[in-house]
Amino acid sequence: MDDRRVNLTRFPRRSTRLAGEADRHTAGFDLAFNTSRFRGGQNLDASAFYLWTSNPLDTDDTSGFGAALRYPNEPWAAGISAVELQPGYDPALGFVERRGIRRYQPELEWTPRPDNHPWIRGVDIGVEGDIQTDMQNRLLTRELEVTVLQVNTHDGGRYQFRLIPQYERLDEDFEISDGVVLPTGEAYRFTRYQLEAQTPEHRMFSVAPEVTWGRFFSGRRREVAVRLDVRPRRGLSFSAETERNFLDLAEGSFTADVYRVDASTQFSPWVSVANRLQYDTVSGTLGWQLRFRWIQRPGNDVYFVYTHNWNEILDVGERRLATMDNRLATKLLYTLRF
């Protein structure tokens, strides 16, 4: 069976209340093709997208575009995607970590399933890559997530060990924490190791602990995280996650904590609301996002997204939160099938 579709996406303007700042706009489309008849009965997916954004400075190179090809089958799965975010790309909705880059993400996975094993449902072994270059194709980032072994149990549990070799070349000074600056032009190669577990998610309570350690830029980093998921009834879920990072670099040592709470509910198969609160001790920023999704029919969606960010203010004898920004944006998704 083949499925071909075109999604037309339009983000209405995001108005600003700040004097002298122009409103921002985003528009775009994406294409998708899916078939289950590749090579006589296997799956093959292809997709592409294009987004245009307005630019208050009225400069060129304000687009983002990309394509992906995936072969999602068992026991072998593979894929490759390529994306370009131009230097002036500045969407009215969402957050962009890096602009002026080209990004390539290959992946390869082997998922054998042992016959009649009493508790192992399957095993995953694979590698995922994240390669980023600047607009002159000079390497900035290369990260490989090598899943040495992931064991999936019949009851839905997951236990895995990963190696994460990484290369980073800084194209500008990187202040990783107050007073701790990694200098521009430096290139770093390091490897980290990760152990992760996930108890069965179909239960009312599930836990996902994770430990990561190894070298990191000019020193070492150790990360400990744990997430608790609660599902009191169908369509309602909560999760709380805490993460602590211990960093010991040549430029300085510090700890960084991240706290995250999610709450979501599904009123029907067509209407859902998701909330996320997140706070980190490095930036002292608390962020809240509320996302409402209405599926008019499969492929035709309406989103309303509200975000609000506060910054922690530490005065003499006082500790308070002050609003940094808040915004409301909409996303309309319309699918043409042929």
C-alpha positions, 0 to 999 in steps of 0.5 A: 500500500502506498501513501502520498501526501502534501502538508501545507503549513502556515504559521500566522504572524507572531506580534511583538509588544516591544517597540522597534521590533517587527512582527515575524512570519513563518510558512512552508510545506512538506511532502511524504511518500510511504510504501509497504511494497518495496522489494516485494513487501518491505517498508520505505519512507521518503519525505522533504520539507521547506520553511520560509521565515521573515527577517526584520533585517531584510536579509537573504538566506532565511530558509530551512529545508531538508529531505529524509529516506528511511528503511524501517524494517526488521531485522535491519533498519536504516535511514539518512536525513539532510537539513540546511538551516540558513544564517537568517532562518528565524522561525516565529514558532519554536527555538533554534539552537544553531543557524547557518549549518548543514546537518546529516543524520545517518542511522543503522540498526539490527534488531534480531528476535530470539525464538522462544526466550522466556523473558527477552523479546528482542535485542537492538544493536546500532549506530546513529550519527549527527554530523554538522558543518558550517555553510562552507562544509567545515566540520563543526560537530560529529556525534555517534550514539553506538548502541552496543546492546539494548535488551527488550523484555516481554513485559515492556522493559528496556535496558541498554549500554551505549558508547558516544564518541564525539568531535566538537569544533567551536566557531565562537566562544562558548560560556558553558557556565558563569565564568567558564568559557571554552575558547573559539577555534578549539577542537575537542575529541572525547567519548562518553558511556551511558547505562539506561533502563526503563521499566514497563511503560504500560503500568501505572508507575514506571521509572527510567534511571540513566547514568552517563560518564566520561570525558567532556571537552577539556575535562570530565562530566558525570550525569545522573538522571531519573524520570518517574511516569504516572498514568492514573487512567487512560488518556492522562499522564504525568512525569517528573524528571531530575538531572544532575551534571558534575563537570570538571573542566580545565577552565573550571568546575561546576554542577548543573541541575535540570528539573522537568515536569510534564502533564498531558491529557487526551479528551478524545482521539482528536483533542489533546493538551500537553504541558511542560515546566522546566527549570535549570540552575545554570541559566536560572530560567523557568519555562512553561509550554502549553500545547493544544492539538485538534485533529479535524481529520487525519492529516489536518491538524490545528495547534495552539502553543503558548510559552512563558519564560521567567528568569530567576532574580537574586537580590539582597534578601530576595529571590523571585521570578521575573517574566522574560517573554511570553507568546502565543502561536498557531500552526495549521496543518493541511494534507493533500493526498493523491 
